[in-house]
């Protein structure tokens, strides 16, 4: 291989690879947005709208002890693809919230009732509260999470009534909220904890990283808005 050809190949490979908390040129062209710069808390706040009490740690956000129920991005989103990496500590219980329609908790409820949670837990199962579940609504097909202390990659797609979850390259969950027509009841008639008919849940809201009492880290947080086609 000629040296000039080698330089072109290496340059192309370099441009195709993003560094930590960066977008590739291809991602920029495809409409991806970087929600976390890896250095500052710009764009992020606690869910009580106050600044996070937890600084950036080694290029990652940690919602634990950030000051409220979760750490949220300041903008609200409707249809989108969310891509990020996460790592948990042992016995961690956390989650990624989407479409959190309001940051004002309902009476006697936490703000989590206002959104939908993709569960993250240091557990081996594949039930309604294990990693990859749409919390208490839809079980994951399998638990594809790596062990505590290792980084995982998750992609969450929200498009109209449908939410899909891909974990470490495997599709683990699919839910159609239009099928959830009654409060406290799944489409198969089994009960869940939420007094919400999810077919009526707002399709726009905040993205949040839950503080549930243990360290967990999030980085490479990227979002691609999905424009509605007329």
Secondary structure, 3 states (H helix, E strand, C coil): CCHHHHHHHHHHHHHHCCCCCCCCHHHHHCCEEECCCCCCCCCEEECCCCCCCCCCECCEECCCCCCCCEEEEEEEECCEEEEEEEEECCCCEEEEEEEECCCCCCCCCCHHHHCEEEEEECCCCCCCCCCCCECCCECCCCCCCCCCCCCEEEEEEEECCEEEEEECCEEEEEEEHHHCCCCCECCCCCECCCCCCHHHCCCCEEEEEECCCCCEEEEEEEEEECCCCC
